[in-house]
Amino acid sequence: MMIWSAIGCQLRHPTGAFGWTVGHFMRFLNARSNALAIAALALQGDEDILELGCGPGHAIRLMAAQAPRSVIHAIDQSATMLAQSRSRNWEAIQSGCVHLYQGRFEELPLRSHSIDKILAVNVAYFWRDSQRVLREARRVLRPGGTFSVYVTDASTMRRWKFADAKTHRLFDPDGLVGMLQHGGFDHDQVTVTNIEVLPGIAGLIATVGNRCGGIPPLAPSNVTAALDSGPKWPRLPRLRSSCGSLPTQVRIPCFDASDAISLA
Ligand SMILES: C[S@@+](CC[C@H](N)C(=O)[O-])C[C@H]1O[C@@H](n2cnc3c(N)ncnc32)[C@H](O)[C@@H]1O
């Protein structure tokens, strides 16, 4: 019992040798969810990107390869994970394309309206104060920006003993939309897509787009393409929208500088 709870704590904040090992497992086990959530961002090649909770740095590497003219900012509270991210992305860091920050999602070290795309994979479980995290995400996101959030569905997570209520908050599609709404995004700005990440593992990708600067490409078609072109697992899943037959497109309210919050 103790070991499951220890794993849950390490996933929330990896530390030391145990955290280092957990990070290496994450790099493999979360590769597909990261690839699909990145596909939902429809990277354009020369954007400012933010990753919330970069863990071992696998998604940074994928995004730097897909969008080599972009600048990627990644924040994590864990020094152990930042060390793995650093060694995995050393060249991109040296060339100024990747910037790592040790810090917390609740207080992002970035200017308002400075980011085009935000990626958050396997981190929403740990947003104890989700309103504060999402307010920061809205603050840094430019009009026209896109935010992609991946979580494993509660139906799968309930079977995993490490995903204890003490460490993990679980989401079904409605819960995920509800959290984003509570954090200031309108319901009609959010698209939630159900995916089968691996056989028996149900995942959710919420894509939040900002209509202020033009409607971004609908994420599900990008995700479908990624599912079809990605590594071939025994069964390739097909997409279905959790919001009925058609995905719902979503708008992020426009902000001006007065919306920026000070968390000093
Ligand atoms: C389960 S890992 C996911 C890592 C990576 N995104 C992936 O999919 O493999 C969660 C990461 O989020 C970080 N994290 C959790 N809560 C955080 C917070 N409030 N501020 C900054 N980092 C946080 C942890 O340190 C950890 O590296």
The ligand as an SDF file (V2000), in Angstrom:
LIG
                    3D

 27 29  0  0  0  0  0  0  0  0999 V2000
    3.1530   12.9640  -13.9300 C   0  0  0  0  0  0  0  0  0  0  0  0
    4.4290   14.1090  -14.3380 S   0  0  0  0  0  0  0  0  0  0  0  0
    4.0810   14.3990  -16.0730 C   0  0  0  0  0  0  0  0  0  0  0  0
    5.2990   14.8170  -16.8440 C   0  0  0  0  0  0  0  0  0  0  0  0
    5.1200   14.9370  -18.3720 C   0  0  0  0  0  0  0  0  0  0  0  0
    4.2100   16.0000  -18.7340 N   0  0  0  0  0  0  0  0  0  0  0  0
    4.6690   13.6430  -18.9670 C   0  0  0  0  0  0  0  0  0  0  0  0
    3.5470   13.5430  -19.4710 O   0  0  0  0  0  0  0  0  0  0  0  0
    5.4550   12.6820  -18.9450 O   0  0  0  0  0  0  0  0  0  0  0  0
    3.8840   15.6130  -13.5670 C   0  0  0  0  0  0  0  0  0  0  0  0
    4.9470   16.6930  -13.5330 C   0  0  0  0  0  0  0  0  0  0  0  0
    4.3280   17.9220  -13.1260 O   0  0  0  0  0  0  0  0  0  0  0  0
    5.1370   18.5550  -12.1560 C   0  0  0  0  0  0  0  0  0  0  0  0
    4.2570   19.3730  -11.2930 N   0  0  0  0  0  0  0  0  0  0  0  0
    3.1730   18.9280  -10.5850 C   0  0  0  0  0  0  0  0  0  0  0  0
    2.5580   19.9600   -9.9730 N   0  0  0  0  0  0  0  0  0  0  0  0
    3.2710   21.0750  -10.2800 C   0  0  0  0  0  0  0  0  0  0  0  0
    3.1300   22.4680   -9.9670 C   0  0  0  0  0  0  0  0  0  0  0  0
    2.1260   22.9170   -9.2060 N   0  0  0  0  0  0  0  0  0  0  0  0
    4.0400   23.3490  -10.4830 N   0  0  0  0  0  0  0  0  0  0  0  0
    5.0720   22.8970  -11.2690 C   0  0  0  0  0  0  0  0  0  0  0  0
    5.2510   21.5870  -11.5900 N   0  0  0  0  0  0  0  0  0  0  0  0
    4.3670   20.6950  -11.1090 C   0  0  0  0  0  0  0  0  0  0  0  0
    5.8500   17.4390  -11.4300 C   0  0  0  0  0  0  0  0  0  0  0  0
    7.0530   17.8670  -10.8230 O   0  0  0  0  0  0  0  0  0  0  0  0
    6.0650   16.4050  -12.5360 C   0  0  0  0  0  0  0  0  0  0  0  0
    7.3200   16.5440  -13.1680 O   0  0  0  0  0  0  0  0  0  0  0  0
  1  2  1  0
  2  3  1  0
  2 10  1  0
  3  4  1  0
  4  5  1  0
  5  6  1  0
  5  7  1  0
  7  8  2  0
  7  9  1  0
 10 11  1  0
 11 12  1  0
 11 26  1  0
 12 13  1  0
 13 14  1  0
 13 24  1  0
 14 15  1  0
 14 23  1  0
 15 16  2  0
 16 17  1  0
 17 18  1  0
 17 23  2  0
 18 19  1  0
 18 20  2  0
 20 21  1  0
 21 22  2  0
 22 23  1  0
 24 25  1  0
 24 26  1  0
 26 27  1  0
M  CHG  2   2   1   9  -1
M  END
$$$$
